[in-house]
Amino acid sequence: AAPSEPPRPLDGPIVLDRVTYLHPGGGGLREASLTIRPGEFLGVTGPSGAGKTTLIDVLAGIAVPQGGEARVGDARL
């Protein structure tokens, strides 16, 4: 198996701009906005069903926003 490539450095901030991702059964994110600059840390807390896992899924590129924009620098997630 080929060795995996090292992670690329971030090319600017991670930006969520009015991101919406709603699950079929309800819940998710509604017009969430945030900016995480390189070197910053983010802690996510909240009650069950508040959208924490959905937020991480959008940031990881696992969930594609249904509205708004998610990007790293100039590249869309």
C-alpha positions as a Markdown table, in Angstrom:
| # | Residue | x | y | z |
|---|---|---|---|---|
| 1 | Ala | 0.0 | 0.0 | 0.0 |
| 2 | Ala | 1.2 | 3.5 | -0.8 |
| 3 | Pro | 2.1 | 5.7 | 2.2 |
| 4 | Ser | -0.5 | 8.3 | 3.0 |
| 5 | Glu | 0.3 | 11.9 | 2.3 |
| 6 | Pro | 0.9 | 14.3 | 5.2 |
| 7 | Pro | -1.9 | 16.8 | 5.8 |
| 8 | Arg | -1.7 | 20.0 | 3.9 |
| 9 | Pro | -1.3 | 23.2 | 5.9 |
| 10 | Leu | -4.4 | 25.4 | 6.0 |
| 11 | Asp | -4.5 | 28.0 | 3.3 |
| 12 | Gly | -6.5 | 30.6 | 5.3 |
| 13 | Pro | -9.3 | 30.4 | 7.8 |
| 14 | Ile | -12.1 | 27.9 | 8.0 |
| 15 | Val | -15.3 | 29.9 | 7.4 |
| 16 | Leu | -18.9 | 28.8 | 7.7 |
| 17 | Asp | -21.2 | 31.5 | 6.3 |
| 18 | Arg | -24.9 | 31.0 | 7.1 |
| 19 | Val | -24.6 | 27.3 | 6.7 |
| 20 | Thr | -27.7 | 25.2 | 6.9 |
| 21 | Tyr | -27.8 | 21.4 | 7.1 |
| 22 | Leu | -31.1 | 19.9 | 8.3 |
| 23 | His | -31.5 | 16.2 | 9.0 |
| 24 | Pro | -34.6 | 14.4 | 7.6 |
| 25 | Gly | -35.9 | 13.6 | 11.1 |
| 26 | Gly | -35.3 | 17.2 | 12.3 |
| 27 | Gly | -32.4 | 18.9 | 13.9 |
| 28 | Gly | -29.1 | 20.1 | 12.4 |
| 29 | Leu | -27.8 | 23.6 | 11.8 |
| 30 | Arg | -29.7 | 26.7 | 10.7 |
| 31 | Glu | -27.7 | 29.6 | 9.3 |
| 32 | Ala | -24.6 | 28.9 | 11.4 |
| 33 | Ser | -21.6 | 31.2 | 10.9 |
| 34 | Leu | -18.1 | 31.1 | 12.3 |
| 35 | Thr | -14.5 | 31.7 | 11.4 |
| 36 | Ile | -11.6 | 29.6 | 12.7 |
| 37 | Arg | -8.2 | 31.1 | 11.9 |
| 38 | Pro | -5.1 | 28.9 | 11.5 |
| 39 | Gly | -3.6 | 28.2 | 15.0 |
| 40 | Glu | -6.9 | 28.8 | 16.8 |
| 41 | Phe | -8.8 | 26.1 | 18.8 |
| 42 | Leu | -12.5 | 25.6 | 18.9 |
| 43 | Gly | -14.5 | 23.9 | 21.7 |
| 44 | Val | -18.0 | 22.8 | 21.0 |
| 45 | Thr | -20.5 | 22.3 | 23.8 |
| 46 | Gly | -24.3 | 22.1 | 24.1 |
| 47 | Pro | -27.2 | 19.9 | 24.9 |
| 48 | Ser | -28.1 | 16.8 | 23.0 |
| 49 | Gly | -29.6 | 17.7 | 19.6 |
| 50 | Ala | -28.0 | 21.1 | 19.5 |
| 51 | Gly | -26.1 | 20.4 | 16.2 |
| 52 | Lys | -22.5 | 19.6 | 17.6 |
| 53 | Thr | -22.0 | 16.5 | 15.5 |
| 54 | Thr | -23.5 | 18.1 | 12.4 |
| 55 | Leu | -21.2 | 21.1 | 12.8 |
| 56 | Ile | -18.2 | 18.8 | 12.9 |
| 57 | Asp | -19.5 | 16.7 | 10.0 |
| 58 | Val | -19.7 | 19.9 | 7.9 |
| 59 | Leu | -16.3 | 21.1 | 9.0 |
| 60 | Ala | -14.9 | 17.6 | 8.0 |
| 61 | Gly | -16.6 | 17.6 | 4.6 |
| 62 | Ile | -18.8 | 14.6 | 5.6 |
| 63 | Ala | -22.0 | 16.6 | 5.4 |
| 64 | Val | -22.5 | 19.0 | 2.4 |
| 65 | Pro | -24.4 | 22.2 | 3.5 |
| 66 | Gln | -27.9 | 22.6 | 2.0 |
| 67 | Gly | -27.5 | 26.3 | 2.2 |
| 68 | Gly | -24.8 | 28.9 | 2.9 |
| 69 | Glu | -21.1 | 28.3 | 2.3 |
| 70 | Ala | -18.3 | 26.4 | 4.0 |
| 71 | Arg | -14.7 | 27.0 | 2.9 |
| 72 | Val | -11.0 | 26.9 | 3.8 |
| 73 | Gly | -9.4 | 30.0 | 2.4 |
| 74 | Asp | -10.8 | 30.3 | -1.1 |
| 75 | Ala | -11.6 | 26.5 | -1.4 |
| 76 | Arg | -15.2 | 25.3 | -0.7 |
| 77 | Leu | -15.6 | 22.3 | 1.5 |
